[in-house]
Amino acid sequence: MDPGVYDIYSPVVPDVEWLRSHLEKSRQYLQSEPIWVNPDCGLKTRRWSEVLPAIRNMVEAAVAVRKELESAQ
């Protein structure tokens, strides 16, 4: 399952904590499935100056959530 956690139609670059909270919410509903982090659609509506920091934040949030999951096991 891959919930879209970055609204590509918004000019707002989501920060790491915001993305982490959305990933945690997704885990409540998708506990038994692997979760792949994705933007909610294609990125053609955004500039690189918006896309690159947002994708970096998505990766950082995913890494943080995975570390939390690993330490909880």
All heavy atoms as a GROMACS GRO file, in nm:
protein
  594
    1MET      N    1   0.085  -0.117   0.000
    1MET     CA    2   0.000   0.000   0.000
    1MET      C    3   0.089   0.122   0.000
    1MET      O    4   0.192   0.126   0.065
    1MET     CB    5  -0.090  -0.002   0.123
    1MET     CG    6  -0.182   0.115   0.134
    1MET     SD    7  -0.290   0.137  -0.007
    1MET     CE    8  -0.423   0.030   0.032
    2ASP      N    9   0.048   0.225  -0.074
    2ASP     CA   10   0.129   0.346  -0.080
    2ASP      C   11   0.042   0.471  -0.072
    2ASP      O   12  -0.002   0.523  -0.172
    2ASP     CB   13   0.216   0.346  -0.205
    2ASP     CG   14   0.140   0.319  -0.332
    2ASP    OD1   15   0.026   0.270  -0.325
    2ASP    OD2   16   0.193   0.349  -0.439
    3PRO      N   17   0.021   0.518   0.050
    3PRO     CA   18  -0.060   0.639   0.066
    3PRO      C   19   0.014   0.762   0.015
    3PRO      O   20   0.135   0.775   0.033
    3PRO     CB   21  -0.081   0.648   0.218
    3PRO     CG   22   0.038   0.578   0.275
    3PRO     CD   23   0.071   0.469   0.177
    4GLY      N   24  -0.056   0.850  -0.051
    4GLY     CA   25   0.004   0.976  -0.093
    4GLY      C   26   0.010   1.070   0.026
    4GLY      O   27  -0.091   1.099   0.088
    5VAL      N   28   0.129   1.114   0.061
    5VAL     CA   29   0.144   1.198   0.180
    5VAL      C   30   0.185   1.341   0.146
    5VAL      O   31   0.205   1.421   0.235
    5VAL     CB   32   0.246   1.138   0.280
    5VAL    CG1   33   0.196   1.007   0.336
    5VAL    CG2   34   0.383   1.121   0.216
    6TYR      N   35   0.198   1.372   0.019
    6TYR     CA   36   0.241   1.505  -0.024
    6TYR      C   37   0.143   1.554  -0.129
    6TYR      O   38   0.135   1.498  -0.237
    6TYR     CB   39   0.385   1.494  -0.078
    6TYR     CG   40   0.437   1.612  -0.156
    6TYR    CD1   41   0.401   1.743  -0.126
    6TYR    CD2   42   0.526   1.592  -0.260
    6TYR    CE1   43   0.452   1.850  -0.197
    6TYR    CE2   44   0.578   1.699  -0.332
    6TYR     CZ   45   0.540   1.828  -0.300
    6TYR     OH   46   0.590   1.932  -0.372
    7ASP      N   47   0.067   1.656  -0.097
    7ASP     CA   48  -0.031   1.712  -0.189
    7ASP      C   49   0.041   1.795  -0.294
    7ASP      O   50   0.082   1.908  -0.269
    7ASP     CB   51  -0.131   1.798  -0.114
    7ASP     CG   52  -0.235   1.862  -0.204
    7ASP    OD1   53  -0.237   1.832  -0.325
    7ASP    OD2   54  -0.316   1.941  -0.152
    8ILE      N   55   0.058   1.740  -0.412
    8ILE     CA   56   0.137   1.805  -0.515
    8ILE      C   57   0.068   1.928  -0.574
    8ILE      O   58   0.131   2.004  -0.646
    8ILE     CB   59   0.177   1.706  -0.627
    8ILE    CG1   60   0.056   1.635  -0.687
    8ILE    CG2   61   0.274   1.605  -0.574
    8ILE    CD1   62   0.004   1.702  -0.806
    9TYR      N   63  -0.058   1.950  -0.544
    9TYR     CA   64  -0.127   2.069  -0.594
    9TYR      C   65  -0.112   2.187  -0.499
    9TYR      O   66  -0.153   2.297  -0.531
    9TYR     CB   67  -0.274   2.039  -0.620
    9TYR     CG   68  -0.289   1.941  -0.733
    9TYR    CD1   69  -0.324   1.809  -0.709
    9TYR    CD2   70  -0.263   1.980  -0.863
    9TYR    CE1   71  -0.333   1.719  -0.814
    9TYR    CE2   72  -0.271   1.889  -0.968
    9TYR     CZ   73  -0.308   1.759  -0.942
    9TYR     OH   74  -0.316   1.670  -1.045
   10SER      N   75  -0.050   2.165  -0.385
   10SER     CA   76  -0.026   2.271  -0.289
   10SER      C   77   0.119   2.319  -0.300
   10SER      O   78   0.210   2.237  -0.311
   10SER     CB   79  -0.051   2.219  -0.147
   10SER     OG   80  -0.006   2.313  -0.052
   11PRO      N   81   0.142   2.450  -0.293
   11PRO     CA   82   0.280   2.499  -0.297
   11PRO      C   83   0.354   2.478  -0.164
   11PRO      O   84   0.472   2.504  -0.155
   11PRO     CB   85   0.263   2.649  -0.327
   11PRO     CG   86   0.128   2.682  -0.272
   11PRO     CD   87   0.044   2.558  -0.290
   12VAL      N   88   0.285   2.430  -0.063
   12VAL     CA   89   0.346   2.409   0.068
   12VAL      C   90   0.437   2.286   0.064
   12VAL      O   91   0.395   2.179   0.022
   12VAL     CB   92   0.237   2.391   0.176
   12VAL    CG1   93   0.298   2.357   0.310
   12VAL    CG2   94   0.151   2.514   0.184
   13VAL      N   95   0.560   2.303   0.110
   13VAL     CA   96   0.652   2.190   0.124
   13VAL      C   97   0.628   2.130   0.262
   13VAL      O   98   0.651   2.196   0.364
   13VAL     CB   99   0.799   2.234   0.109
   13VAL    CG1  100   0.894   2.120   0.138
   13VAL    CG2  101   0.822   2.290  -0.031
   14PRO      N  102   0.579   2.007   0.269
   14PRO     CA  103   0.548   1.948   0.400
   14PRO      C  104   0.676   1.921   0.479
   14PRO      O  105   0.775   1.874   0.424
   14PRO     CB  106   0.477   1.818   0.364
   14PRO     CG  107   0.520   1.786   0.225
   14PRO     CD  108   0.551   1.916   0.160
   15ASP      N  109   0.673   1.952   0.608
   15ASP     CA  110   0.791   1.926   0.689
   15ASP      C  111   0.791   1.780   0.737
   15ASP      O  112   0.691   1.707   0.722
   15ASP     CB  113   0.805   2.024   0.805
   15ASP     CG  114   0.694   2.013   0.908
   15ASP    OD1  115   0.631   1.907   0.922
   15ASP    OD2  116   0.674   2.113   0.979
   16VAL      N  117   0.902   1.738   0.791
   16VAL     CA  118   0.921   1.597   0.830
   16VAL      C  119   0.817   1.553   0.932
   16VAL      O  120   0.759   1.445   0.920
   16VAL     CB  121   1.064   1.575   0.884
   16VAL    CG1  122   1.081   1.434   0.936
   16VAL    CG2  123   1.166   1.603   0.774
   17GLU      N  124   0.791   1.635   1.033
   17GLU     CA  125   0.695   1.596   1.137
   17GLU      C  126   0.554   1.580   1.081
   17GLU      O  127   0.481   1.489   1.120
   17GLU     CB  128   0.696   1.695   1.253
   17GLU     CG  129   0.817   1.681   1.340
   17GLU     CD  130   0.836   1.538   1.393
   17GLU    OE1  131   0.738   1.478   1.442
   17GLU    OE2  132   0.947   1.487   1.384
   18TRP      N  133   0.515   1.667   0.990
   18TRP     CA  134   0.382   1.656   0.929
   18TRP      C  135   0.371   1.525   0.852
   18TRP      O  136   0.271   1.454   0.861
   18TRP     CB  137   0.360   1.777   0.838
   18TRP     CG  138   0.221   1.789   0.784
   18TRP    CD1  139   0.116   1.851   0.843
   18TRP    CD2  140   0.173   1.733   0.662
   18TRP    NE1  141   0.005   1.840   0.763
   18TRP    CE2  142   0.037   1.767   0.652
   18TRP    CE3  143   0.231   1.659   0.560
   18TRP    CZ2  144  -0.041   1.730   0.544
   18TRP    CZ3  145   0.152   1.621   0.452
   18TRP    CH2  146   0.017   1.658   0.444
   19LEU      N  147   0.475   1.494   0.775
   19LEU     CA  148   0.476   1.370   0.698
   19LEU      C  149   0.476   1.248   0.790
   19LEU      O  150   0.405   1.150   0.765
   19LEU     CB  151   0.598   1.367   0.604
   19LEU     CG  152   0.593   1.469   0.491
   19LEU    CD1  153   0.730   1.488   0.431
   19LEU    CD2  154   0.492   1.428   0.386
   20ARG      N  155   0.554   1.254   0.897
   20ARG     CA  156   0.556   1.142   0.992
   20ARG      C  157   0.419   1.118   1.052
   20ARG      O  158   0.375   1.004   1.066
   20ARG     CB  159   0.656   1.170   1.104
   20ARG     CG  160   0.799   1.149   1.064
   20ARG     CD  161   0.892   1.179   1.176
   20ARG     NE  162   0.880   1.075   1.279
   20ARG     CZ  163   0.954   1.071   1.388
   20ARG    NH1  164   1.044   1.163   1.411
   20ARG    NH2  165   0.938   0.973   1.474
   21SER      N  166   0.349   1.226   1.086
   21SER     CA  167   0.215   1.209   1.144
   21SER      C  168   0.120   1.142   1.045
   21SER      O  169   0.039   1.058   1.084
   21SER     CB  170   0.158   1.342   1.193
   21SER     OG  171   0.121   1.425   1.086
   22HIS      N  172   0.131   1.176   0.919
   22HIS     CA  173   0.045   1.112   0.818
   22HIS      C  174   0.083   0.965   0.797
   22HIS      O  175  -0.003   0.880   0.774
   22HIS     CB  176   0.050   1.190   0.687
   22HIS     CG  177  -0.043   1.306   0.688
   22HIS    ND1  178  -0.021   1.418   0.767
   22HIS    CD2  179  -0.160   1.328   0.625
   22HIS    CE1  180  -0.121   1.502   0.750
   22HIS    NE2  181  -0.206   1.451   0.664
   23LEU      N  182   0.210   0.935   0.806
   23LEU     CA  183   0.252   0.795   0.796
   23LEU      C  184   0.201   0.715   0.915
   23LEU      O  185   0.155   0.600   0.900
   23LEU     CB  186   0.404   0.785   0.787
   23LEU     CG  187   0.464   0.830   0.656
   23LEU    CD1  188   0.616   0.834   0.666
   23LEU    CD2  189   0.421   0.737   0.544
   24GLU      N  190   0.207   0.774   1.032
   24GLU     CA  191   0.155   0.706   1.152
   24GLU      C  192   0.005   0.682   1.139
   24GLU      O  193  -0.044   0.576   1.175
   24GLU     CB  194   0.186   0.788   1.278
   24GLU     CG  195   0.332   0.790   1.314
   24GLU     CD  196   0.386   0.652   1.350
   24GLU    OE1  197   0.310   0.566   1.400
   24GLU    OE2  198   0.504   0.629   1.324
   25LYS      N  199  -0.068   0.780   1.086
   25LYS     CA  200  -0.211   0.762   1.064
   25LYS      C  201  -0.237   0.647   0.967
   25LYS      O  202  -0.327   0.565   0.988
   25LYS     CB  203  -0.271   0.890   1.006
   25LYS     CG  204  -0.364   0.961   1.099
   25LYS     CD  205  -0.426   1.078   1.027
   25LYS     CE  206  -0.382   1.202   1.103
   25LYS     NZ  207  -0.437   1.325   1.048
   26SER      N  208  -0.158   0.640   0.861
   26SER     CA  209  -0.174   0.532   0.763
   26SER      C  210  -0.150   0.396   0.828
   26SER      O  211  -0.218   0.299   0.797
   26SER     CB  212  -0.074   0.550   0.648
   26SER     OG  213  -0.102   0.668   0.579
   27ARG      N  214  -0.052   0.390   0.918
   27ARG     CA  215  -0.021   0.263   0.985
   27ARG      C  216  -0.138   0.212   1.068
   27ARG      O  217  -0.155   0.091   1.085
   27ARG     CB  218   0.101   0.279   1.075
   27ARG     CG  219   0.229   0.286   0.996
   27ARG     CD  220   0.352   0.283   1.084
   27ARG     NE  221   0.347   0.170   1.175
   27ARG     CZ  222   0.354   0.180   1.308
   27ARG    NH1  223   0.365   0.296   1.366
   27ARG    NH2  224   0.349   0.072   1.382
   28GLN      N  225  -0.222   0.301   1.118
   28GLN     CA  226  -0.340   0.259   1.195
   28GLN      C  227  -0.434   0.175   1.110
   28GLN      O  228  -0.501   0.086   1.160
   28GLN     CB  229  -0.415   0.380   1.249
   28GLN     CG  230  -0.340   0.458   1.353
   28GLN     CD  231  -0.414   0.584   1.392
   28GLN    OE1  232  -0.530   0.604   1.358
   28GLN    NE2  233  -0.345   0.673   1.462
   29TYR      N  234  -0.439   0.205   0.983
   29TYR     CA  235  -0.532   0.137   0.893
   29TYR      C  236  -0.466   0.027   0.809
   29TYR      O  237  -0.534  -0.057   0.753
   29TYR     CB  238  -0.598   0.238   0.798
   29TYR     CG  239  -0.674   0.343   0.873
   29TYR    CD1  240  -0.619   0.468   0.897
   29TYR    CD2  241  -0.800   0.316   0.924
   29TYR    CE1  242  -0.689   0.564   0.968
   29TYR    CE2  243  -0.870   0.411   0.995
   29TYR     CZ  244  -0.814   0.535   1.017
   29TYR     OH  245  -0.883   0.630   1.088
   30LEU      N  246  -0.335   0.030   0.799
   30LEU     CA  247  -0.262  -0.063   0.712
   30LEU      C  248  -0.156  -0.140   0.789
   30LEU      O  249  -0.047  -0.164   0.739
   30LEU     CB  250  -0.195   0.016   0.599
   30LEU     CG  251  -0.285   0.106   0.516
   30LEU    CD1  252  -0.203   0.196   0.427
   30LEU    CD2  253  -0.382   0.022   0.435
   31GLN      N  254  -0.187  -0.181   0.910
   31GLN     CA  255  -0.087  -0.242   0.996
   31GLN      C  256  -0.025  -0.368   0.939
   31GLN      O  257   0.092  -0.396   0.962
   31GLN     CB  258  -0.147  -0.272   1.132
   31GLN     CG  259  -0.178  -0.146   1.209
   31GLN     CD  260  -0.246  -0.177   1.340
   31GLN    OE1  261  -0.280  -0.290   1.369
   31GLN    NE2  262  -0.266  -0.075   1.421
   32SER      N  263  -0.099  -0.446   0.867
   32SER     CA  264  -0.046  -0.575   0.821
   32SER      C  265   0.022  -0.567   0.685
   32SER      O  266   0.074  -0.666   0.637
   32SER     CB  267  -0.159  -0.678   0.815
   32SER     OG  268  -0.254  -0.638   0.720
   33GLU      N  269   0.021  -0.450   0.623
   33GLU     CA  270   0.080  -0.438   0.490
   33GLU      C  271   0.204  -0.348   0.495
   33GLU      O  272   0.210  -0.254   0.574
   33GLU     CB  273  -0.020  -0.373   0.395
   33GLU     CG  274  -0.144  -0.457   0.372
   33GLU     CD  275  -0.232  -0.395   0.265
   33GLU    OE1  276  -0.178  -0.337   0.169
   33GLU    OE2  277  -0.354  -0.406   0.280
   34PRO      N  278   0.300  -0.375   0.408
   34PRO     CA  279   0.411  -0.278   0.395
   34PRO      C  280   0.356  -0.147   0.341
   34PRO      O  281   0.263  -0.145   0.262
   34PRO     CB  282   0.504  -0.342   0.293
   34PRO     CG  283   0.460  -0.482   0.279
   34PRO     CD  284   0.317  -0.490   0.323
   35ILE      N  285   0.413  -0.038   0.386
   35ILE     CA  286   0.370   0.094   0.339
   35ILE      C  287   0.485   0.157   0.262
   35ILE      O  288   0.596   0.168   0.314
   35ILE     CB  289   0.330   0.185   0.457
   35ILE    CG1  290   0.211   0.124   0.532
   35ILE    CG2  291   0.296   0.325   0.408
   35ILE    CD1  292   0.174   0.199   0.658
   36TRP      N  293   0.457   0.198   0.139
   36TRP     CA  294   0.554   0.268   0.055
   36TRP      C  295   0.513   0.413   0.050
   36TRP      O  296   0.398   0.443   0.023
   36TRP     CB  297   0.557   0.207  -0.085
   36TRP     CG  298   0.601   0.066  -0.083
   36TRP    CD1  299   0.522  -0.044  -0.075
   36TRP    CD2  300   0.735   0.019  -0.083
   36TRP    NE1  301   0.597  -0.157  -0.072
   36TRP    CE2  302   0.730  -0.122  -0.076
   36TRP    CE3  303   0.859   0.080  -0.089
   36TRP    CZ2  304   0.844  -0.200  -0.076
   36TRP    CZ3  305   0.972   0.002  -0.089
   36TRP    CH2  306   0.964  -0.136  -0.082
   37VAL      N  307   0.604   0.503   0.074
   37VAL     CA  308   0.572   0.645   0.080
   37VAL      C  309   0.582   0.706  -0.058
   37VAL      O  310   0.682   0.688  -0.128
   37VAL     CB  311   0.669   0.717   0.176
   37VAL    CG1  312   0.633   0.862   0.188
   37VAL    CG2  313   0.667   0.650   0.311
   38ASN      N  314   0.478   0.778  -0.096
   38ASN     CA  315   0.473   0.842  -0.228
   38ASN      C  316   0.407   0.979  -0.219
   38ASN      O  317   0.325   1.002  -0.131
   38ASN     CB  318   0.387   0.759  -0.325
   38ASN     CG  319   0.452   0.630  -0.362
   38ASN    OD1  320   0.565   0.629  -0.405
   38ASN    ND2  321   0.381   0.521  -0.344
   39PRO      N  322   0.438   1.067  -0.315
   39PRO     CA  323   0.353   1.186  -0.329
   39PRO      C  324   0.217   1.138  -0.378
   39PRO      O  325   0.203   1.023  -0.421
   39PRO     CB  326   0.425   1.269  -0.435
   39PRO     CG  327   0.522   1.178  -0.501
   39PRO     CD  328   0.546   1.062  -0.411
   40ASP      N  329   0.115   1.220  -0.369
   40ASP     CA  330  -0.019   1.172  -0.404
   40ASP      C  331  -0.044   1.161  -0.553
   40ASP      O  332  -0.147   1.111  -0.594
   40ASP     CB  333  -0.127   1.256  -0.336
   40ASP     CG  334  -0.144   1.393  -0.395
   40ASP    OD1  335  -0.062   1.432  -0.479
   40ASP    OD2  336  -0.240   1.462  -0.358
   41CYS      N  337   0.047   1.206  -0.635
   41CYS     CA  338   0.029   1.200  -0.780
   41CYS      C  339   0.160   1.242  -0.847
   41CYS      O  340   0.261   1.252  -0.780
   41CYS     CB  341  -0.086   1.293  -0.820
   41CYS     SG  342  -0.147   1.262  -0.987
   42GLY      N  343   0.154   1.270  -0.974
   42GLY     CA  344   0.273   1.318  -1.044
   42GLY      C  345   0.317   1.454  -0.992
   42GLY      O  346   0.241   1.524  -0.926
   43LEU      N  347   0.438   1.492  -1.023
   43LEU     CA  348   0.493   1.617  -0.970
   43LEU      C  349   0.504   1.728  -1.074
   43LEU      O  350   0.569   1.828  -1.050
   43LEU     CB  351   0.631   1.589  -0.909
   43LEU     CG  352   0.629   1.492  -0.792
   43LEU    CD1  353   0.770   1.453  -0.755
   43LEU    CD2  354   0.556   1.551  -0.673
   44LYS      N  355   0.437   1.714  -1.186
   44LYS     CA  356   0.453   1.811  -1.294
   44LYS      C  357   0.397   1.949  -1.261
   44LYS      O  358   0.431   2.045  -1.328
   44LYS     CB  359   0.391   1.759  -1.422
   44LYS     CG  360   0.241   1.747  -1.418
   44LYS     CD  361   0.188   1.689  -1.548
   44LYS     CE  362   0.037   1.677  -1.541
   44LYS     NZ  363  -0.018   1.622  -1.660
   45THR      N  364   0.315   1.960  -1.158
   45THR     CA  365   0.257   2.090  -1.124
   45THR      C  366   0.348   2.173  -1.034
   45THR      O  367   0.316   2.288  -1.005
   45THR     CB  368   0.122   2.073  -1.052
   45THR    OG1  369   0.144   2.005  -0.929
   45THR    CG2  370   0.024   1.998  -1.139
   46ARG      N  371   0.459   2.118  -0.989
   46ARG     CA  372   0.548   2.185  -0.895
   46ARG      C  373   0.683   2.216  -0.958
   46ARG      O  374   0.726   2.149  -1.052
   46ARG     CB  375   0.572   2.098  -0.772
   46ARG     CG  376   0.446   2.057  -0.702
   46ARG     CD  377   0.385   2.156  -0.602
   46ARG     NE  378   0.380   2.295  -0.631
   46ARG     CZ  379   0.269   2.360  -0.670
   46ARG    NH1  380   0.158   2.296  -0.690
   46ARG    NH2  381   0.272   2.490  -0.690
   47ARG      N  382   0.751   2.314  -0.902
   47ARG     CA  383   0.887   2.348  -0.946
   47ARG      C  384   0.986   2.260  -0.870
   47ARG      O  385   0.958   2.210  -0.762
   47ARG     CB  386   0.916   2.494  -0.914
   47ARG     CG  387   0.832   2.588  -0.994
   47ARG     CD  388   0.875   2.732  -0.965
   47ARG     NE  389   0.785   2.822  -1.034
   47ARG     CZ  390   0.696   2.899  -0.972
   47ARG    NH1  391   0.689   2.899  -0.841
   47ARG    NH2  392   0.617   2.976  -1.041
   48TRP      N  393   1.107   2.244  -0.925
   48TRP     CA  394   1.210   2.165  -0.858
   48TRP      C  395   1.242   2.221  -0.720
   48TRP      O  396   1.272   2.146  -0.628
   48TRP     CB  397   1.336   2.157  -0.943
   48TRP     CG  398   1.322   2.062  -1.057
   48TRP    CD1  399   1.316   2.094  -1.189
   48TRP    CD2  400   1.311   1.920  -1.050
   48TRP    NE1  401   1.301   1.980  -1.265
   48TRP    CE2  402   1.298   1.872  -1.181
   48TRP    CE3  403   1.309   1.829  -0.945
   48TRP    CZ2  404   1.283   1.737  -1.211
   48TRP    CZ3  405   1.295   1.694  -0.974
   48TRP    CH2  406   1.282   1.650  -1.105
   49SER      N  407   1.234   2.352  -0.706
   49SER     CA  408   1.263   2.414  -0.577
   49SER      C  409   1.163   2.372  -0.469
   49SER      O  410   1.192   2.383  -0.350
   49SER     CB  411   1.266   2.566  -0.589
   49SER     OG  412   1.139   2.614  -0.632
   50GLU      N  413   1.046   2.324  -0.510
   50GLU     CA  414   0.946   2.273  -0.416
   50GLU      C  415   0.956   2.121  -0.404
   50GLU      O  416   0.941   2.065  -0.295
   50GLU     CB  417   0.806   2.310  -0.463
   50GLU     CG  418   0.780   2.458  -0.470
   50GLU     CD  419   0.656   2.490  -0.550
   50GLU    OE1  420   0.640   2.438  -0.662
   50GLU    OE2  421   0.576   2.569  -0.499
   51VAL      N  422   0.979   2.056  -0.516
   51VAL     CA  423   0.979   1.910  -0.519
   51VAL      C  424   1.096   1.850  -0.440
   51VAL      O  425   1.077   1.760  -0.359
   51VAL     CB  426   0.982   1.858  -0.665
   51VAL    CG1  427   1.006   1.708  -0.669
   51VAL    CG2  428   0.853   1.893  -0.736
   52LEU      N  429   1.216   1.900  -0.465
   52LEU     CA  430   1.333   1.839  -0.401
   52LEU      C  431   1.328   1.843  -0.249
   52LEU      O  432   1.349   1.739  -0.184
   52LEU     CB  433   1.462   1.902  -0.454
   52LEU     CG  434   1.491   1.870  -0.601
   52LEU    CD1  435   1.614   1.945  -0.649
   52LEU    CD2  436   1.506   1.721  -0.624
   53PRO      N  437   1.296   1.956  -0.184
   53PRO     CA  438   1.289   1.953  -0.039
   53PRO      C  439   1.174   1.865   0.012
   53PRO      O  440   1.187   1.799   0.115
   53PRO     CB  441   1.270   2.098   0.003
   53PRO     CG  442   1.257   2.179  -0.119
   53PRO     CD  443   1.284   2.092  -0.237
   54ALA      N  444   1.063   1.862  -0.061
   54ALA     CA  445   0.951   1.779  -0.019
   54ALA      C  446   0.988   1.631  -0.025
   54ALA      O  447   0.956   1.554   0.067
   54ALA     CB  448   0.828   1.807  -0.105
   55ILE      N  449   1.054   1.589  -0.131
   55ILE     CA  450   1.095   1.450  -0.144
   55ILE      C  451   1.200   1.414  -0.038
   55ILE      O  452   1.194   1.307   0.022
   55ILE     CB  453   1.148   1.420  -0.287
   55ILE    CG1  454   1.039   1.443  -0.390
   55ILE    CG2  455   1.206   1.280  -0.296
   55ILE    CD1  456   0.920   1.351  -0.379
   56ARG      N  457   1.292   1.506  -0.012
   56ARG     CA  458   1.391   1.482   0.095
   56ARG      C  459   1.322   1.463   0.229
   56ARG      O  460   1.356   1.375   0.306
   56ARG     CB  461   1.490   1.597   0.102
   56ARG     CG  462   1.592   1.596  -0.007
   56ARG     CD  463   1.697   1.706   0.014
   56ARG     NE  464   1.776   1.718  -0.106
   56ARG     CZ  465   1.774   1.821  -0.189
   56ARG    NH1  466   1.696   1.926  -0.164
   56ARG    NH2  467   1.849   1.823  -0.297
   57ASN      N  468   1.221   1.546   0.256
   57ASN     CA  469   1.147   1.534   0.381
   57ASN      C  470   1.069   1.403   0.387
   57ASN      O  471   1.059   1.341   0.493
   57ASN     CB  472   1.053   1.653   0.399
   57ASN     CG  473   1.126   1.781   0.428
   57ASN    OD1  474   1.247   1.780   0.453
   57ASN    ND2  475   1.056   1.892   0.423
   58MET      N  476   1.014   1.360   0.273
   58MET     CA  477   0.944   1.232   0.270
   58MET      C  478   1.039   1.118   0.304
   58MET      O  479   1.004   1.028   0.382
   58MET     CB  480   0.882   1.206   0.131
   58MET     CG  481   0.754   1.278   0.108
   58MET     SD  482   0.682   1.256  -0.057
   58MET     CE  483   0.725   1.093  -0.105
   59VAL      N  484   1.158   1.120   0.248
   59VAL     CA  485   1.256   1.015   0.276
   59VAL      C  486   1.295   1.017   0.423
   59VAL      O  487   1.299   0.913   0.489
   59VAL     CB  488   1.380   1.031   0.184
   59VAL    CG1  489   1.492   0.938   0.228
   59VAL    CG2  490   1.342   1.005   0.040
   60GLU      N  491   1.322   1.136   0.477
   60GLU     CA  492   1.360   1.147   0.617
   60GLU      C  493   1.248   1.096   0.709
   60GLU      O  494   1.274   1.025   0.807
   60GLU     CB  495   1.393   1.292   0.651
   60GLU     CG  496   1.451   1.308   0.789
   60GLU     CD  497   1.496   1.451   0.818
   60GLU    OE1  498   1.528   1.526   0.723
   60GLU    OE2  499   1.498   1.486   0.937
   61ALA      N  500   1.125   1.129   0.677
   61ALA     CA  501   1.011   1.082   0.757
   61ALA      C  502   0.998   0.930   0.748
   61ALA      O  503   0.975   0.863   0.850
   61ALA     CB  504   0.882   1.149   0.710
   62ALA      N  505   1.013   0.875   0.630
   62ALA     CA  506   1.003   0.730   0.613
   62ALA      C  507   1.113   0.658   0.690
   62ALA      O  508   1.087   0.557   0.757
   62ALA     CB  509   1.010   0.693   0.465
   63VAL      N  510   1.234   0.710   0.684
   63VAL     CA  511   1.346   0.650   0.757
   63VAL      C  512   1.318   0.653   0.908
   63VAL      O  513   1.339   0.555   0.978
   63VAL     CB  514   1.479   0.721   0.723
   63VAL    CG1  515   1.590   0.682   0.818
   63VAL    CG2  516   1.518   0.689   0.579
   64ALA      N  517   1.268   0.765   0.957
   64ALA     CA  518   1.239   0.779   1.100
   64ALA      C  519   1.132   0.680   1.145
   64ALA      O  520   1.146   0.614   1.249
   64ALA     CB  521   1.196   0.921   1.132
   65VAL      N  522   1.026   0.667   1.066
   65VAL     CA  523   0.918   0.574   1.102
   65VAL      C  524   0.969   0.430   1.097
   65VAL      O  525   0.938   0.350   1.185
   65VAL     CB  526   0.795   0.594   1.011
   65VAL    CG1  527   0.692   0.484   1.031
   65VAL    CG2  528   0.733   0.730   1.038
   66ARG      N  529   1.048   0.396   0.998
   66ARG     CA  530   1.104   0.260   0.990
   66ARG      C  531   1.193   0.229   1.109
   66ARG      O  532   1.188   0.119   1.164
   66ARG     CB  533   1.181   0.242   0.860
   66ARG     CG  534   1.090   0.231   0.741
   66ARG     CD  535   1.168   0.216   0.612
   66ARG     NE  536   1.075   0.218   0.499
   66ARG     CZ  537   1.104   0.268   0.381
   66ARG    NH1  538   1.223   0.320   0.359
   66ARG    NH2  539   1.014   0.265   0.285
   67LYS      N  540   1.274   0.326   1.151
   67LYS     CA  541   1.360   0.306   1.269
   67LYS      C  542   1.276   0.284   1.394
   67LYS      O  543   1.308   0.200   1.477
   67LYS     CB  544   1.454   0.424   1.288
   67LYS     CG  545   1.569   0.424   1.192
   67LYS     CD  546   1.662   0.541   1.215
   67LYS     CE  547   1.775   0.539   1.114
   67LYS     NZ  548   1.866   0.653   1.132
   68GLU      N  549   1.168   0.361   1.407
   68GLU     CA  550   1.078   0.343   1.522
   68GLU      C  551   1.018   0.203   1.521
   68GLU      O  552   1.009   0.138   1.625
   68GLU     CB  553   0.965   0.445   1.518
   68GLU     CG  554   1.009   0.586   1.549
   68GLU     CD  555   0.898   0.687   1.524
   68GLU    OE1  556   0.782   0.648   1.502
   68GLU    OE2  557   0.929   0.807   1.526
   69LEU      N  558   0.976   0.157   1.404
   69LEU     CA  559   0.918   0.023   1.393
   69LEU      C  560   1.020  -0.084   1.428
   69LEU      O  561   0.989  -0.182   1.496
   69LEU     CB  562   0.863   0.000   1.252
   69LEU     CG  563   0.739   0.079   1.215
   69LEU    CD1  564   0.709   0.062   1.067
   69LEU    CD2  565   0.622   0.035   1.299
   70GLU      N  566   1.142  -0.069   1.379
   70GLU     CA  567   1.247  -0.168   1.407
   70GLU      C  568   1.280  -0.171   1.555
   70GLU      O  569   1.300  -0.279   1.612
   70GLU     CB  570   1.373  -0.136   1.327
   70GLU     CG  571   1.357  -0.164   1.179
   70GLU     CD  572   1.475  -0.114   1.096
   70GLU    OE1  573   1.572  -0.059   1.154
   70GLU    OE2  574   1.469  -0.129   0.973
   71SER      N  575   1.286  -0.056   1.620
   71SER     CA  576   1.319  -0.054   1.762
   71SER      C  577   1.206  -0.106   1.849
   71SER      O  578   1.228  -0.152   1.960
   71SER     CB  579   1.360   0.087   1.807
   71SER     OG  580   1.250   0.174   1.798
   72ALA      N  581   1.082  -0.100   1.798
   72ALA     CA  582   0.967  -0.150   1.874
   72ALA      C  583   0.957  -0.303   1.867
   72ALA      O  584   0.887  -0.363   1.947
   72ALA     CB  585   0.840  -0.088   1.820
   73GLN      N  586   1.027  -0.364   1.774
   73GLN     CA  587   1.016  -0.510   1.758
   73GLN      C  588   1.112  -0.582   1.848
   73GLN      O  589   1.206  -0.549   1.895
   73GLN     CB  590   1.043  -0.551   1.614
   73GLN     CG  591   0.934  -0.503   1.523
   73GLN     CD  592   0.962  -0.540   1.378
   73GLN    OE1  593   1.070  -0.585   1.340
   73GLN    NE2  594   0.864  -0.519   1.294
   0.00000   0.00000   0.00000
